[in-house]
């Protein structure tokens, strides 16, 4: 009798928008069976796209803490002038300010100030725990709570494109440490420019040394091809 090997390994997938990270887990579990142990290397917001490393099988899920410590690279779009309660495009506009100081030149100038270690206050709508409860749970019930800043590092940040339209928009790439909230980074960039902003697009383009070029589209996975796409050694960061 031949042995049937359990499907195990890492999958590098490109998560589509309007899919939660847990939706991606469930999508794969439907193919492999609900009994298999599965996890991922860091949550992406539902509106975000990009790289998600999924670990399948106990020998691989127990490596997730190592992967979670890797730096990430995000490409994101900021829309200036309005702020939303969630700091992204899915929230409700709560305040507006003029965007007089937002220019391509001023963006180039202030972005360099964000490079290095710094304290960042996570968004009210975040998974940060406060007294054993997630911050977003307080926010959804209308409570405003004090969230202590986290120490993060921005390794590199650059302006990719600027649109002097109405509203003004900028595309930015940031290489940052674990625990960085891009929505909070966008808020802080706008503050430097005496205005407000929200993150209107977000894509995680890299985790450590692995990029979207290494990934497959989540919806292209099938029972027929999934076993051929496993990685068994993610040591490019070692």
C-alpha positions in Angstrom: 0.0 0.0 0.0 1.4 3.4 -0.9 1.5 6.2 1.6 -0.5 9.3 1.0 1.6 12.3 2.0 0.0 15.1 3.8 0.2 18.4 1.8 2.7 20.5 3.8 4.9 23.6 3.2 4.7 27.3 2.6 2.5 29.0 0.0 3.3 32.5 -1.2 0.1 34.0 -2.4 -1.1 37.4 -3.7 -4.2 38.2 -1.6 -6.9 40.0 -3.6 -8.8 43.0 -2.2 -12.0 42.4 -0.3 -10.6 39.2 1.0 -9.5 39.0 4.7 -6.4 37.1 5.5 -8.6 34.5 7.3 -10.7 34.2 4.1 -7.4 33.2 2.4 -6.9 30.5 5.1 -10.5 29.2 4.6 -10.1 29.2 0.8 -7.1 26.9 1.1 -8.6 24.8 3.8 -11.5 23.9 1.5 -9.0 22.4 -0.9 -6.8 20.6 1.7 -9.3 19.7 4.5 -10.3 21.5 7.7 -8.2 19.2 9.9 -4.9 20.5 8.6 -3.0 23.0 10.7 -2.6 26.3 8.8 -1.6 29.9 9.6 -0.1 33.0 8.0 2.8 35.3 8.5 0.9 38.6 9.2 -2.5 40.0 8.6 -3.4 42.2 5.6 -6.3 44.6 5.9 -9.3 43.5 3.8 -9.0 46.4 1.3 -5.3 45.6 0.9 -3.7 43.4 -1.7 -0.3 41.7 -1.7 2.0 39.0 -0.4 0.8 36.6 2.2 2.9 33.7 3.3 0.7 30.8 4.4 2.2 27.9 6.4 0.5 24.5 6.1 1.3 21.6 8.4 2.8 21.7 11.9 6.5 21.7 10.8 5.8 24.9 8.9 3.3 26.7 11.2 5.8 26.5 14.0 8.2 28.6 11.9 5.7 31.5 11.6 7.2 33.5 14.5 10.5 33.6 12.5 8.7 34.8 9.4 6.6 37.4 11.3 9.8 39.1 12.5 10.9 39.8 8.9 10.6 43.3 7.6 7.9 44.2 5.1 7.7 46.5 2.0 4.4 48.3 1.2 3.4 50.3 -1.8 0.5 52.6 -0.9 -1.5 55.5 -2.0 -2.5 58.5 0.2 -5.4 60.7 -0.6 -4.9 64.1 1.1 -7.4 66.5 2.6 -9.8 64.1 4.4 -9.3 61.8 7.4 -11.5 58.7 8.1 -12.1 57.0 11.3 -10.3 53.9 10.1 -7.5 55.9 8.3 -8.3 54.0 5.1 -10.8 54.1 2.2 -13.3 51.9 4.0 -14.0 54.4 6.8 -16.2 57.4 7.3 -14.7 60.9 6.8 -14.4 62.5 10.2 -12.4 65.7 9.4 -11.0 67.7 6.5 -8.2 70.3 6.1 -6.8 72.3 3.2 -3.9 70.7 1.2 -2.0 73.9 0.4 1.4 72.5 1.7 1.1 69.2 -0.2 3.4 69.4 -3.2 5.8 66.9 -4.8 8.7 68.9 -3.5 7.4 69.0 0.1 6.7 65.3 0.1 10.3 64.5 -1.1 11.5 66.8 1.7 9.6 65.3 4.6 9.7 61.6 3.7 13.4 61.4 4.6 12.4 62.5 8.2 10.6 59.2 8.7 13.7 57.0 8.1 15.0 55.3 11.3 13.6 54.1 14.6 10.5 56.0 16.0 7.4 55.7 18.1 4.2 55.2 16.2 0.7 55.4 17.6 -1.4 52.6 16.1 -4.8 53.4 14.6 -7.9 53.3 16.8 -9.1 50.6 14.4 -6.3 48.1 14.9 -5.7 44.7 16.5 -3.6 46.2 19.4 -4.7 44.8 22.7 -5.8 47.2 25.5 -6.8 45.6 28.8 -7.2 42.3 27.0 -9.5 43.8 24.3 -8.7 44.7 20.7 -8.6 48.4 20.0 -11.0 48.0 17.1 -13.6 46.5 19.5 -13.6 49.8 21.5 -13.7 51.8 18.3 -16.7 49.9 16.9 -18.6 50.6 20.1 -17.8 54.3 19.8 -15.2 54.4 22.6 -12.0 56.3 22.1 -9.1 54.8 24.1 -5.5 55.8 24.7 -3.2 53.5 22.7 0.4 53.5 23.7 2.9 54.1 21.0 4.9 51.2 19.5 8.6 51.4 18.6 9.0 50.7 14.8 11.7 51.3 12.2 11.3 52.7 8.7 14.3 51.3 6.8 13.6 53.2 3.6 10.8 55.3 2.2 10.4 57.0 -1.2 7.8 58.8 -3.3 6.8 56.8 -6.4 4.3 59.2 -7.9 2.4 62.4 -7.1 -0.9 63.7 -8.6 -1.6 67.4 -8.1 -5.3 66.8 -8.7 -8.4 67.2 -6.6 -8.0 65.5 -4.2 -4.2 65.4 -4.2 -2.7 61.9 -4.2 0.7 60.3 -3.6 2.0 56.8 -4.2 4.7 55.9 -1.7 6.9 52.8 -1.0 8.0 52.0 2.5 10.3 49.3 3.8 9.6 48.9 7.5 9.8 46.7 10.5 7.3 44.3 12.0 4.5 46.1 13.8 4.4 49.2 11.5 0.9 50.4 10.6 0.9 52.0 7.1 -2.4 53.7 7.8 -0.7 55.4 10.8 2.3 56.2 8.7 0.0 57.9 6.2 -1.6 59.9 9.0 1.8 61.1 10.3 3.0 62.0 6.8 -0.1 64.2 6.4 0.5 65.8 9.8 4.0 66.9 8.7 2.3 68.7 5.8 -0.3 70.4 8.0 -3.2 68.4 6.6 -5.0 65.1 6.8 -5.0 61.9 4.7 -6.2 58.4 4.5 -4.7 55.3 2.8 -6.7 54.7 -0.3 -4.7 51.8 -1.7 -2.3 49.4 0.0 -0.2 46.5 -1.4 2.4 44.5 0.5 5.0 43.9 -2.1 7.6 42.0 0.0 8.1 40.1 3.2 11.8 39.9 3.9 13.5 38.9 0.6 10.4 37.4 -0.9 8.4 39.5 -3.3 5.2 39.3 -5.3 7.3 37.9 -8.1 7.5 34.7 -5.9 3.8 34.6 -5.3 0.8 33.1 -7.1 -2.7 34.6 -7.2 -4.8 33.2 -4.5 -7.7 32.5 -6.8 -5.5 30.6 -9.2 -5.0 27.8 -6.6 -6.8 24.6 -7.2 -6.8 21.0 -5.8 -4.9 20.1 -9.0 -2.0 22.5 -8.7 -1.7 23.5 -5.0 0.7 20.6 -4.1 3.1 21.7 -6.9 3.4 25.2 -5.4 4.7 24.5 -1.9 8.0 25.9 -0.7 9.7 23.8 1.9 12.6 26.1 2.8 12.2 29.8 3.2 15.8 30.6 4.1 16.5 33.5 1.7 16.5 35.7 4.8 18.9 33.5 6.8 
